[in-house]
């Protein structure tokens, strides 16, 4: 097995890494990828502080990392620390910024293993595509991959001392980037932070640096359309029709995949027993943080009373992105005239999920009930306002509020 993919929030990933650092060295290289500005550097610095003199922190985006011999000096220092302290932990931040990083890391890692130098390595990067490509090519059998995902409402409440209910509402209105939290009272500054610290580096640098992007303007347009269409089923043909520049369907599909690798937008597939039909089914577009919606929409976050349709789409998007960021497999189901917002599989179990805001009638749950009739291994779940609990109970489906779903996921059996 060449890699293990685990997705989770800051505390969950830290606990996994701490457990793996307690294993006898040398263990496998731990590759931690994730969106920009979710705490990967903070995680490494906290581990370095906890480990004390046994740890060496190396930032590949620091100017000193580009100096001749910097890489070689790093590993000589690691040998010295291992000899003096009994083991060494190398914490390599933004490793993908080093040219030929995977080959360089493989060479030193193999040398340390041959010499049985007790070493652990944790490396981070903001692009799953760059890390995955390099690791598959050069590090097969030597690494485990973890994803430090977008923050959930519970993490936001814990870190910033807001109530859990308010944290869920914040996730819907403006996402949960920790660095943006202090700027919430200044919308213009907050939006500038999102644009300059997250979107532009990801779309304008991380992805454009890859050879696969031959039409940078088209990539930007695909991103812009996606963040304007939260939780919408959108065929590639229709998406192409919304673009200012022409692009082949294959190119647009490829750019959607790149945006997902950059943790910006997920294109959810249609759930079907007939797998050969999935390729032609239109995807459901889910920006992976509602911050991306708020930064792009000149109207700002929607009001539940004044703009209920847009508010409902933002709540649904927040719930689906919550599941995706938690490492669940997320799809949607539609067979005319029926439709279900999400089909979930993973550590949460197997769920067919309908997300509603406002009043819920029995007729609103017919698609959900038809879906679980056809796919009986999935449990039906209504995610809605508290006032809809009675409708869910009468229909015989599990219920949770969207606030609780954003905090904890589906109800536990």
C-alpha positions as MATLAB code, in Angstrom:
seq = 'XXXXXXXXXXXXXXXXXXXXXXXXXXXXXXXXXXXXXXXXXXXXXXXXXXXXXXXXXXXXXXXXXXXXXXXXXXXXXXXXXXXXXXXXXXXXXXXXXXXXXXXXXXXXXXXXXXXXXXXXXXXXXXXXXXXXXXXXXXXXXXXXXXXXXXXXXXXXXXXXXXXXXXXXXXXXXXXXXXXXXXXXXXXXXXXXXXXXXXXXXXXXXXXXXXXXXXXXXXXXXXXXXXXXXXXXXXXXXXXXXXXXXXXXXXXXXXXXXXXXXXXXXXXXXXXXXXXXXXXXXXXXXXXXXXXXXXXXXXXXXXXXXXXXXXXXXXXXXXXXXXXXXXXXXXXXXXXXXXXXXXXXXXXXXXXXXXXXXXXXXXXXXXXXXXXXXXXXXXXXXXXXXXXXXXXXXXXXXXXXXXXXXXXXXXXXX';
ca = [
       0.000    0.000    0.000;
       1.602    3.285   -1.124;
      -0.561    5.734    0.752;
      -3.349    6.155    3.255;
      -5.700    9.101    2.889;
      -7.247   10.465    6.070;
      -9.251   13.699    6.077;
     -10.000   15.697    9.175;
      -9.779   18.970   11.021;
      -6.819   20.475   12.824;
      -7.192   18.574   16.108;
      -7.916   15.233   14.425;
      -4.894   15.427   12.130;
      -2.647   16.514   14.974;
      -3.740   13.528   17.073;
      -2.981   11.143   14.208;
       0.458   12.658   13.679;
       1.286   12.549   17.390;
       0.328    8.855   17.492;
       2.496    8.095   14.470;
       5.442    9.997   15.915;
       5.238    7.655   18.922;
       5.843    4.670   16.629;
       9.395    3.313   16.372;
      11.381    5.270   13.764;
      11.828    5.275   10.898;
       8.139    5.252   10.056;
       6.578    6.204    6.757;
       6.804    9.795    5.576;
       3.651   11.703    6.555;
       2.450   13.934    3.706;
      -0.102   16.489    4.915;
      -1.932   18.406    2.210;
      -4.876   20.740    2.457;
      -6.319   24.111    1.522;
      -4.394   27.297    2.028;
      -4.764   29.085    5.366;
      -6.211   26.211    7.417;
      -3.267   25.775    9.791;
      -0.697   23.446    8.228;
       2.222   25.690    9.196;
       0.710   26.277   12.640;
       0.427   22.516   13.078;
       4.102   21.965   12.290;
       5.209   24.813   14.551;
       3.135   23.445   17.435;
       4.637   19.995   16.921;
       8.118   21.543   16.824;
       7.477   23.315   20.131;
       6.158   20.143   21.750;
       9.056   18.018   20.497;
      11.718   20.506   21.530;
      15.314   19.855   20.444;
      14.406   16.597   18.688;
      12.568   18.551   15.955;
      13.915   20.492   12.982;
      11.521   22.840   11.152;
      12.331   23.684    7.514;
      10.196   26.071    5.434;
      10.612   25.554    1.698;
       9.087   28.985    1.028;
      11.758   30.731    3.119;
      14.431   32.509    0.992;
      17.157   30.612    2.823;
      15.782   27.337    1.438;
      16.899   28.408   -2.051;
      20.508   28.972   -1.020;
      23.066   26.476   -2.383;
      23.533   23.529   -0.058;
      20.489   24.290    2.141;
      18.958   20.843    1.583;
      22.207   19.035    2.306;
      22.802   21.076    5.470;
      19.299   20.208    6.670;
      19.954   16.483    6.525;
      23.416   16.809    8.093;
      21.745   18.624   10.997;
      19.195   15.808   11.187;
      21.983   13.239   11.508;
      23.560   15.242   14.322;
      20.284   15.612   16.226;
      19.508   11.899   15.857;
      22.940   10.997   17.189;
      22.625   13.374   20.133;
      18.944   12.882   21.023;
      18.212    9.303   19.979;
      15.806   10.345   17.206;
      14.967   13.317   15.011;
      11.699   14.641   13.568;
      11.971   16.640   10.340;
       9.067   19.042    9.752;
       9.146   20.148    6.103;
       6.696   22.960    5.330;
       5.438   23.614    1.760;
       7.745   20.899    0.469;
       6.265   20.999   -3.045;
       7.911   24.397   -3.622;
      11.294   22.695   -3.876;
      12.258   21.687   -7.385;
      12.300   17.877   -7.698;
      11.176   17.662   -4.083;
      10.011   14.045   -4.234;
      13.258   12.747   -5.742;
      15.315   14.727   -3.226;
      13.255   13.467   -0.299;
      13.390    9.876   -1.563;
      17.164    9.970   -1.827;
      17.750   11.223    1.699;
      14.992    9.092    3.210;
      16.379    5.915    1.659;
      19.872    6.826    2.833;
      18.678    7.340    6.396;
      16.755    4.061    6.338;
      19.773    2.122    5.079;
      21.846    3.567    7.895;
      19.010    2.998   10.377;
      19.048    6.592   11.559;
      15.927    7.006   13.777;
      13.991    9.603   11.813;
      10.398   10.735   11.353;
       9.418   13.077    8.516;
       6.262   15.187    8.200;
       5.899   17.248    5.026;
       3.113   19.669    4.089;
       1.843   21.223    0.881;
      -1.146   23.260   -0.298;
      -1.710   21.333   -3.509;
      -2.965   17.759   -3.369;
      -2.154   17.474   -7.064;
       1.494   18.399   -6.636;
       1.957   16.201   -3.579;
       0.114   13.257   -5.087;
       1.940   13.441   -8.419;
       5.387   13.652   -6.860;
       4.731   11.044   -4.193;
       3.319    8.496   -6.628;
       6.284    8.947   -8.950;
       9.120    8.783   -6.425;
       7.848    7.821   -2.967;
       5.750    4.730   -3.618;
       5.615    2.563   -0.499;
       7.304    5.222    1.628;
       4.502    7.591    2.600;
       1.045    8.020    4.109;
      -1.104   10.953    3.035;
      -3.381   12.984    5.291;
      -5.641   15.904    4.434;
      -6.008   18.823    6.815;
      -9.364   20.012    5.555;
     -11.406   23.191    5.814;
     -12.441   23.922    9.392;
     -15.856   22.835   10.607;
     -18.167   24.766   12.917;
     -17.060   22.870   16.031;
     -13.407   23.809   15.426;
     -14.400   27.439   14.918;
     -16.361   27.496   18.185;
     -13.495   25.873   20.101;
     -10.767   28.129   18.713;
     -12.544   31.492   18.913;
     -14.914   31.088   21.849;
     -18.168   31.710   19.989;
     -21.260   29.651   20.735;
     -21.708   26.500   18.710;
     -24.957   27.793   17.212;
     -23.288   31.031   16.139;
     -20.305   29.100   14.739;
     -22.648   27.108   12.486;
     -24.290   30.318   11.276;
     -20.850   31.832   10.574;
     -19.869   28.781    8.499;
     -22.938   29.375    6.316;
     -22.470   33.140    5.984;
     -18.707   33.395    5.586;
     -16.976   30.046    5.913;
     -14.417   29.148    8.559;
     -10.953   30.278    7.489;
      -9.278   30.984   10.850;
      -7.102   33.787    9.495;
     -10.149   35.674    8.249;
     -12.081   35.488   11.509;
     -10.623   38.674   13.015;
     -11.527   40.636    9.857;
     -15.252   39.837    9.909;
     -16.259   43.346   10.995;
     -14.625   44.870    7.895;
     -16.200   43.155    4.838;
     -13.908   44.837    2.295;
     -10.772   43.840    4.181;
     -12.157   40.360    4.779;
     -12.844   39.863    1.062;
      -9.379   41.185    0.168;
      -7.829   38.631    2.523;
      -9.764   35.806    0.878;
      -8.767   36.985   -2.564;
      -5.094   37.700   -1.848;
      -4.248   34.948    0.646;
      -6.371   32.065   -0.606;
      -8.026   32.314   -4.026;
      -5.319   34.083   -5.998;
      -2.414   31.932   -4.712;
      -4.422   28.754   -5.376;
      -5.899   29.631   -8.782;
      -3.291   32.123   -9.937;
      -0.152   30.335   -8.784;
      -0.573   26.754   -7.548;
      -2.677   25.564  -10.477;
      -1.219   27.797  -13.180;
       2.246   26.467  -12.339;
       1.139   23.059  -13.582;
       1.677   22.115  -17.219;
      -1.911   20.885  -17.501;
      -3.300   24.456  -17.448;
      -3.033   25.745  -21.002;
      -5.846   28.313  -20.755;
      -5.419   30.274  -17.504;
      -8.255   32.703  -18.308;
     -10.628   29.787  -18.894;
      -9.651   28.209  -15.554;
     -10.465   31.453  -13.770;
     -13.835   31.634  -15.519;
     -14.684   28.049  -14.563;
     -13.893   28.910  -10.947;
     -16.020   32.073  -11.112;
     -19.016   30.175  -12.492;
     -18.669   27.489   -9.813;
     -18.658   29.897   -6.873;
     -21.754   31.580   -8.307;
     -23.644   28.253   -8.499;
     -23.486   26.651   -5.010;
     -25.124   23.215   -4.714;
     -26.412   23.335   -8.302;
     -26.468   20.461  -10.762;
     -24.794   21.969  -13.808;
     -24.052   20.111  -17.027;
     -20.706   20.733  -18.682;
     -22.548   22.030  -21.744;
     -24.389   24.621  -19.669;
     -21.237   25.518  -17.774;
     -19.439   26.093  -21.080;
     -22.322   28.306  -22.188;
     -21.728   30.563  -19.181;
     -18.051   31.102  -20.004;
     -16.785   34.127  -21.908;
     -14.091   32.052  -23.631;
     -14.752   28.898  -25.598;
     -13.472   25.645  -24.194;
     -13.819   21.979  -25.036;
     -15.902   19.901  -22.629;
     -12.865   17.775  -21.822;
     -10.858   20.885  -20.909;
     -13.600   22.229  -18.652;
     -13.958   18.831  -16.962;
     -10.198   18.756  -16.428;
     -10.239   22.206  -14.851;
     -13.044   21.137  -12.525;
     -10.826   18.265  -11.388;
      -7.926   20.660  -10.775;
     -10.135   22.951   -8.681;
     -11.062   19.942   -6.562;
      -7.411   18.998   -6.113;
      -6.803   22.566   -4.917;
      -9.597   22.157   -2.304;
     -11.675   24.924   -3.881;
     -14.613   23.249   -5.655;
     -15.957   19.684   -5.725;
     -17.912   18.393   -8.714;
     -20.117   15.742   -7.094;
     -21.049   12.752   -9.276;
     -24.506   11.287   -9.691;
     -25.213    8.161   -7.669;
     -26.415    5.270   -9.789;
     -26.357    1.480   -9.809;
     -25.495    1.653  -13.500;
     -21.934    2.875  -13.194;
     -21.414    3.309  -16.939;
     -23.976    6.123  -16.932;
     -22.112    8.223  -14.375;
     -19.645    9.716  -16.834;
     -22.361   11.432  -18.833;
     -24.309   12.684  -15.802;
     -23.936   16.385  -14.968;
     -21.991   17.140  -11.768;
     -23.313   18.965   -8.738;
     -21.108   21.976   -8.026;
     -20.065   22.459   -4.386;
     -17.537   25.163   -3.426;
     -15.691   23.682   -0.473;
     -16.001   26.707    1.806;
     -18.831   29.221    1.909;
     -16.148   31.876    2.308;
     -15.551   31.486   -1.422;
     -19.227   32.267   -2.069;
     -19.249   35.316    0.189;
     -16.046   36.736   -1.302;
     -17.337   36.376   -4.860;
     -20.971   37.495   -4.477;
     -21.367   41.305   -4.534;
     -24.660   40.939   -2.664;
     -22.899   39.440    0.338;
     -24.312   36.599    2.461;
     -28.052   35.974    2.009;
     -30.688   36.698    4.622;
     -32.976   33.805    5.524;
     -36.089   35.985    5.508;
     -35.234   38.366    2.694;
     -33.653   35.911    0.254;
     -34.807   32.415    1.270;
     -33.878   30.679   -1.995;
     -30.265   31.835   -1.966;
     -30.040   31.193    1.785;
     -31.239   27.627    1.236;
     -28.598   27.053   -1.438;
     -25.863   28.350    0.890;
     -27.036   26.100    3.744;
     -27.095   23.088    1.435;
     -23.640   23.947    0.092;
     -22.269   24.257    3.629;
     -23.689   20.855    4.583;
     -22.391   19.063    1.483;
     -18.950   20.655    1.764;
     -18.892   19.661    5.448;
     -19.335   16.022    4.451;
     -16.737   16.232    1.649;
     -14.184   17.911    3.931;
     -14.746   15.181    6.533;
     -13.574   12.592    4.017;
     -16.978   11.164    3.108;
     -17.793   10.078   -0.423;
     -20.478   12.510   -1.526;
     -22.775   12.187   -4.541;
     -26.308   13.225   -5.422;
     -29.251   11.225   -6.779;
     -31.750   12.220   -9.423;
     -34.244   10.154  -11.380;
     -37.062   12.292  -12.731;
     -39.189   13.414  -11.030;
     -37.221   12.521   -7.886;
     -34.077   14.125   -6.514;
     -32.042   13.816   -3.298;
     -29.455   16.407   -2.280;
     -26.703   14.038   -1.152;
     -25.732   10.382   -0.926;
     -23.037    9.866    1.717;
     -20.746    6.891    2.271;
     -17.836    6.629    4.650;
     -17.038    6.746    8.346;
     -20.380    8.469    8.988;
     -22.251    5.513    7.514;
     -24.498    5.356    4.449;
     -27.038    8.169    4.255;
     -29.461    9.662    1.771;
     -29.714   13.312    2.810;
     -32.251   16.018    2.056;
     -31.353   19.563    3.153;
     -34.236   21.997    3.647;
     -34.733   25.478    5.043;
     -38.100   26.986    5.868;
     -41.286   24.953    6.051;
     -41.168   21.255    5.146;
     -44.220   19.388    3.862;
     -44.670   15.647    3.443;
     -44.426   16.096   -0.333;
     -40.902   17.514    0.081;
     -39.699   14.117    1.322;
     -41.082   11.928   -1.435;
     -37.818   11.893   -3.340;
     -35.908   10.924   -0.198;
     -38.294    8.062    0.528;
     -38.170    6.846   -3.074;
     -34.368    6.904   -3.002;
     -34.094    4.711    0.101;
     -36.746    2.386   -1.313;
     -34.505    1.821   -4.340;
     -31.291    1.800   -2.287;
     -32.292    0.208    1.034;
     -28.757    0.146    2.447;
     -28.941    3.941    2.882;
     -30.689    5.577    5.828;
     -32.868    8.623    5.102;
     -31.906   11.870    6.839;
     -33.675   15.221    6.854;
     -31.400   18.184    7.634;
     -33.538   21.248    8.302;
     -34.685   23.860   10.799;
     -35.922   22.561   14.152;
     -39.536   23.279   13.178;
     -39.314   20.568   10.496;
     -38.573   17.796   13.004;
     -42.227   16.776   13.176;
     -42.458   16.355    9.406;
     -39.406   14.120    9.464;
     -40.746   12.043   12.312;
     -44.088   11.543   10.587;
     -42.278   10.402    7.437;
     -40.142    7.950    9.432;
     -36.793    9.530    8.585;
     -33.930   10.533   10.859;
     -33.661   14.252   11.601;
     -31.008   16.767   12.572;
     -30.832   20.526   12.316;
     -28.433   21.998    9.790;
     -26.593   23.663   12.673;
     -25.996   20.288   14.329;
     -25.006   18.729   11.013;
     -22.369   21.429   10.491;
     -21.107   20.818   14.030;
     -21.225   17.033   14.357;
     -22.365   15.450   11.093;
     -25.312   12.990   10.993;
     -26.964   11.816   14.221;
     -25.350    8.844   15.865;
     -27.395    5.609   15.932;
];
